Amino acid sequence: MIAAVTMELSQAWDRHAGTYVRLGSPFTGYIGQSLFHTVAGRLPPAARMLEVACGNGELARAAVLHCFAERAATGCTGSVLATDFSPEMVARTSSNLNGLNAHDIVRCEVHDGQALALESGSFDAVFSAFGIFLFPDRHAGWREAARVLKPGGWLATAVWRGPEHNALMRVQMAPVLAALPDRIRAALPSPGWLDIASSDGLERELVSCGFSEVEVSEFDAVFTAPTPRQMWESMCENPVSRNLLASCTVTELKAVEASVLEHLTSLSGGPDRALRLDGSCHFAVARRA
Ligand SMILES: C[S@@+](CC[C@H](N)C(=O)[O-])C[C@H]1O[C@@H](n2cnc3c(N)ncnc32)[C@H](O)[C@@H]1O
């Protein structure tokens, strides 16, 4: 059940789902699957696993394959619940996983990760790649993850590093900030997730929300956009970056577009050339205290 205040945001993700699945998922999916494998070997037999903010369900796919391997090896198997507050994302996860023929292992459901309609202490592991970290009430997201975990259960999450360590963020944001009019730039709040872009900040926040034994590691991957223009169009549609652009007039937006396209095209080597950007994130693995 989605609270009314988050409905608008969930609809924005619904509208972005097609672009996200095409452009973002091949990249974040690789990262999400790698995140899953950082804890796969520590899971108990027949683990009950939850994914929060699953997007296209790439991490859930790795979890289902883990269940298949366990069943082949031992005869028993765990289960996977893939959730997102965007019904369109949940539908895409469902169709992504359909071909695995794992209907007895995986379910896909709409849930607001800030208020999960799930029983306390009912999961062995909770995963969230680039999900909880961007919730408006991020602390509620971590606390909900802790609540639904059994004591000692595992949290594994992926969080972007800040622009100084992360070209993917820097290259998108620098030309936007350079071209935004002063009145908008001066009023921009600092993005809340920057508090947890450092490993110390991330560890502190997880401990304050009910986790212990936090391990943070760095993980890098290369994002590819087919052309600079497709990257710009995705930035305009993405519910996170579009907020930056929302108060521009048509003329101001044209100036930002020109700034971004010039910068991205200089990096790709031409308007029809693919753009490759290094992304860097933190993986945090922790246990419910
Ligand atoms: C950047 S995408 C990450 C998707 C996927 N985990 C991945 O790594 O590709 C963020 C996802 O968080 C979901 N999301 C945002 N706020 C949410 C909330 N309050 N509850 C559940 N899902 C949410 C969005 O619908 C979107 O699918």
The ligand as an SDF file (V2000), in Angstrom:
LIG
                    3D

 27 29  0  0  0  0  0  0  0  0999 V2000
   17.7690    4.3120   -9.3430 C   0  0  0  0  0  0  0  0  0  0  0  0
   16.4540    3.1540   -9.4280 S   0  0  0  0  0  0  0  0  0  0  0  0
   17.2670    1.6430   -8.8660 C   0  0  0  0  0  0  0  0  0  0  0  0
   16.5370    0.4170   -9.3610 C   0  0  0  0  0  0  0  0  0  0  0  0
   17.3190   -0.8920   -9.1890 C   0  0  0  0  0  0  0  0  0  0  0  0
   17.4910   -1.2380   -7.8050 N   0  0  0  0  0  0  0  0  0  0  0  0
   18.6320   -0.8140   -9.9010 C   0  0  0  0  0  0  0  0  0  0  0  0
   19.6870   -0.8610   -9.2250 O   0  0  0  0  0  0  0  0  0  0  0  0
   18.6310   -0.6960  -11.1270 O   0  0  0  0  0  0  0  0  0  0  0  0
   15.5120    3.6080   -8.0300 C   0  0  0  0  0  0  0  0  0  0  0  0
   14.2910    2.7210   -7.8130 C   0  0  0  0  0  0  0  0  0  0  0  0
   13.7540    3.0510   -6.5320 O   0  0  0  0  0  0  0  0  0  0  0  0
   12.3460    2.9880   -6.6230 C   0  0  0  0  0  0  0  0  0  0  0  0
   11.8450    3.7490   -5.4840 N   0  0  0  0  0  0  0  0  0  0  0  0
   12.0200    5.0710   -5.2430 C   0  0  0  0  0  0  0  0  0  0  0  0
   11.4160    5.4030   -4.0850 N   0  0  0  0  0  0  0  0  0  0  0  0
   10.8480    4.2660   -3.5820 C   0  0  0  0  0  0  0  0  0  0  0  0
   10.1060    3.9610   -2.4200 C   0  0  0  0  0  0  0  0  0  0  0  0
    9.7760    4.9070   -1.5320 N   0  0  0  0  0  0  0  0  0  0  0  0
    9.7460    2.6810   -2.2100 N   0  0  0  0  0  0  0  0  0  0  0  0
   10.0590    1.7110   -3.0950 C   0  0  0  0  0  0  0  0  0  0  0  0
   10.7290    1.9410   -4.2400 N   0  0  0  0  0  0  0  0  0  0  0  0
   11.1330    3.2050   -4.4780 C   0  0  0  0  0  0  0  0  0  0  0  0
   12.0520    3.5550   -8.0040 C   0  0  0  0  0  0  0  0  0  0  0  0
   10.7780    3.2290   -8.4810 O   0  0  0  0  0  0  0  0  0  0  0  0
   13.1780    2.9290   -8.8200 C   0  0  0  0  0  0  0  0  0  0  0  0
   12.7860    1.6800   -9.3460 O   0  0  0  0  0  0  0  0  0  0  0  0
  1  2  1  0
  2  3  1  0
  2 10  1  0
  3  4  1  0
  4  5  1  0
  5  6  1  0
  5  7  1  0
  7  8  2  0
  7  9  1  0
 10 11  1  0
 11 12  1  0
 11 26  1  0
 12 13  1  0
 13 14  1  0
 13 24  1  0
 14 15  1  0
 14 23  1  0
 15 16  2  0
 16 17  1  0
 17 18  1  0
 17 23  2  0
 18 19  1  0
 18 20  2  0
 20 21  1  0
 21 22  2  0
 22 23  1  0
 24 25  1  0
 24 26  1  0
 26 27  1  0
M  CHG  2   2   1   9  -1
M  END
$$$$
